[in-house]
Amino acid sequence: MAHSSTVVLYSQITTYLTIVLLAFAWITVALRLFVRLRITKSPGWDDAIMVLTLFLFTCYCAFVRVLTLRANATGSLDIVLETLLYVQLAEVFYTLTTTALKISLGLFFMRVLTKRWQINVFRTILAVSALYGMVYVGLIIFQCGSPNNVALGLLDSNRCLPPKLLLASGYIYGTSNVIADWTFVLIPIWILVESNMDLQSKVSVSIVMSFGAIGSVSSILRMVYLTGLHIQNGGVSDDAVKATLWATAEPGTGIIAASVAILRPLFRNIKTGVRDRFSEYSTSKSTRSAVTTVMDRSQVGKDTDHDANIPLRHVNTLEEHSQRRLSNKGSMMSVRSPTDDPWETDIKMQQAQLGQVIHVRMQSGPPTFH
C-alpha cells in the first residue's frame, strides 16, 4: 500500500483539477453553442455530440470526486468493493467521454476538409474510435459476468476475465486515443498552413490546436499508471490516483480546446465592437472639441461685431447751411443757436458689415460762405 499522505496529496490535486476543468468545459461549450446558434447560425451534429460529451464528463468528474473522498477507505470487504465499484464506473465514463469526444472532433473537422484522403482518414478514425470504445466499455462492465460483480475485476477474481486481457485492452484503447489525438492536430495544421488566413490568425488557431496535443500526453501518462487500478490488498494505491489524474486531464483539455476553436467569430465580434466603441468615443470627443471651438469663435465674433459699431457722422452740407442762414435773415436780433454751427454733427449708430471698409473723404479748410 502507498503512504496515505501521498494518496491524499494526489487526491487534492485531482480535486482541484477536476473543478477547474469542469468549470471551463461548461463555459466554453456554452459559448460554443452561442456562436453556432446566434452568430454563425450553423449548428451541426458535432455540437450535439459535444454536449453529450460534456454530460458524460460531468458524470465522470462526479465519480472522481467520490473516489478522492474515499482515497483512504479501508476496512471491511464491502467498503473496499464499494470503492472499487466507483473506480470501475469512473473508467466506464472515461471511456464513453473520450469516445464521444473523438466522434465530435471528427465530425467537426469533416465539415472543413476538402481532400478525399483526409476525409477517408477521419472516417476511419471515427469508425475505429466508436467501435473499439463500445467494445472496451462492454469488457469493463461485463468482465465478471453480471455488472453487479464489476468491482471484483480489480481484485483478480477467478470469476472475471484475466487481468492481462483487460490491461492489454486498456493499452490498445489508450494507443488509439494517442493516434487519434495527433491525427486531429497534425492534419488541421497542414490545412491551416495551406489556407489564405493571415499570419496572426494562423498563429492563434495553432495555439488552440496545440491543446489537443495535451490530451495525447495525458493519455500516455495514464497508460503508465494503468496497472495501479488492479488492487490485490484493498484500498486505492497512488498509481490509481495518478491514473485518475491524467484520465481527468485528457478529456477535459480536449473539450475546452475543441470548443475554444469554434469561438473565433465571437472574438472577432468583440474586437469589432470594442474598436467601434473606441471610434465612436474618439469621434464624440472630436465633435465636442469642434463645437467648443466654434462657440469660442462665435463669442469672439460677437465681440468683434460690437467693436464694429462705428459712428457715422452726418455733416451738414454748405447748401443746407445757406438755406438755414436765409431763413434766419428776418431777424437781426436773433441769436445764433449752437445748432447753426456748420461743424455740428448728428451722430447715428449703424451696423457695419465685417470686411467692409468705409472711406470718409473730408475737405480741409474752413467753409466758404457766399
Secondary structure, 3 states (H helix, E strand, C coil): CCCHHHHHHHHHHHHHHHHHHHHHHHHHHHHHHHHHHHHCCCCCHHHHHHHHHHHHHHHHHHHHHHHHHCCCCCCCHHHHHHHHHHHHHHHHHHHHHHHHHHHHHHHHHHCCCCCHHHHHHHHHHHHHHHHHHHHHHHHHHCCCCCHHHHHHHHHCCCCCCCHHHHHHHHHHHHHHHHHHHHHHHHHHHHHHHHCCCCHHHHHHHHHHHHHHHHHHHHHHHHHHCHHHHCCCCCCCCHHHHHHHHHHHHHHHHHHHHHHHCCCHHHHHHHHHHHHHHHHHHHHHHHHHHHHHHHHHHHHHHHHHHHHCCCEEEEECCHHHHHHHHHHCCCCCCCCCCHHHCCCCEEEEECCCCCCCCCCCCCCCCCCCCC
